[in-house]
Amino acid sequence: MTVVSWEPMNTAPRDGSEILLFVRRRAGAPGRMLVGHYMPGGHCIEDHPPIERGWYFWNGTMFDHGAVPLCWAPLPAAPAELYSERFLSMRGSK
């Protein structure tokens, strides 16, 4: 099992990379982990209104800015077997 090393938010990447965020609450549920990324604000998509800068995550229908991140960790690597020829050939046979 991989041990997650949590880092302070002031060291988190702000280049749009997805990271694991431990947040104070999301929709009233204390202590949640989310995959999120930093957005600089402004017009990120031409035909959408401007957004505030900050940490965003996908809530299932849109990017949400409602969680307060307390610390972060890099996302773990995918299991090596997911990249094996055997796994990829099984996926292609469906």
C-alpha positions as CSV (number, residue, x, y, z in Angstrom):
1,M,0.0,0.0,0.0
2,T,1.2,3.5,-0.8
3,V,1.4,6.0,2.0
4,V,0.2,9.4,1.1
5,S,2.4,12.3,2.1
6,W,0.2,15.3,2.7
7,E,1.7,18.7,1.9
8,P,0.7,22.3,2.9
9,M,-1.5,24.1,0.3
10,N,1.1,26.8,-0.3
11,T,3.3,24.2,-2.0
12,A,0.6,22.8,-4.3
13,P,1.1,23.1,-8.0
14,R,-0.9,25.9,-9.7
15,D,-0.4,24.8,-13.3
16,G,-3.7,23.0,-13.8
17,S,-2.3,19.6,-12.7
18,E,-4.8,17.4,-11.0
19,I,-3.9,16.6,-7.4
20,L,-5.6,15.0,-4.4
21,L,-7.1,17.6,-2.0
22,F,-8.1,17.0,1.6
23,V,-10.9,19.5,2.1
24,R,-12.6,20.9,5.2
25,R,-16.1,20.1,3.9
26,R,-18.0,19.4,0.8
27,A,-21.7,19.8,0.9
28,G,-21.7,19.7,4.6
29,A,-19.7,16.5,4.9
30,P,-16.5,17.0,7.0
31,G,-13.1,15.6,6.0
32,R,-13.4,14.7,2.3
33,M,-10.8,13.9,-0.3
34,L,-11.3,15.2,-3.8
35,V,-9.3,15.3,-7.1
36,G,-9.0,18.9,-8.0
37,H,-6.9,21.5,-9.7
38,Y,-6.1,25.3,-9.5
39,M,-7.7,27.6,-12.0
40,P,-6.3,31.2,-12.3
41,G,-9.7,32.8,-12.8
42,G,-11.0,35.0,-15.5
43,H,-12.4,33.6,-18.8
44,C,-11.3,30.0,-18.9
45,I,-13.8,29.1,-21.6
46,E,-14.8,31.8,-24.2
47,D,-18.5,31.6,-24.0
48,H,-18.8,31.2,-20.2
49,P,-18.8,33.9,-17.6
50,P,-15.6,34.6,-15.7
51,I,-14.7,32.5,-12.7
52,E,-12.9,33.3,-9.5
53,R,-9.3,32.0,-9.1
54,G,-9.0,29.1,-6.7
55,W,-9.2,25.3,-6.3
56,Y,-11.8,23.5,-8.3
57,F,-13.1,20.0,-8.6
58,W,-15.6,18.2,-10.8
59,N,-18.9,17.6,-8.9
60,G,-20.5,15.5,-11.6
61,T,-22.1,18.2,-13.6
62,M,-19.7,21.2,-13.4
63,F,-16.5,22.5,-11.9
64,D,-17.2,23.4,-8.2
65,H,-15.4,26.0,-6.2
66,G,-17.2,25.2,-2.9
67,A,-14.6,23.2,-1.0
68,V,-11.8,24.6,1.2
69,P,-8.6,22.6,0.7
70,L,-6.5,22.0,3.8
71,C,-3.6,20.0,2.3
72,W,-2.7,18.2,-0.9
73,A,-0.9,15.1,-2.2
74,P,0.1,14.0,-5.7
75,L,-2.2,11.5,-7.4
76,P,-0.9,7.9,-7.2
77,A,0.3,6.3,-10.4
78,A,-2.1,3.8,-12.0
79,P,-1.4,0.2,-11.3
80,A,1.3,-1.2,-13.7
81,E,-1.0,-4.1,-14.7
82,L,-3.5,-1.6,-16.3
83,Y,-0.8,-0.9,-18.9
84,S,0.0,-4.5,-19.6
85,E,-0.6,-6.0,-23.1
86,R,-2.9,-8.6,-21.6
87,F,-5.1,-6.0,-20.0
88,L,-5.2,-3.8,-23.1
89,S,-6.1,-6.8,-25.3
90,M,-8.9,-7.8,-22.9
91,R,-10.3,-4.3,-23.0
92,G,-10.3,-4.4,-26.8
93,S,-12.1,-7.7,-27.0
94,K,-15.4,-6.3,-25.5
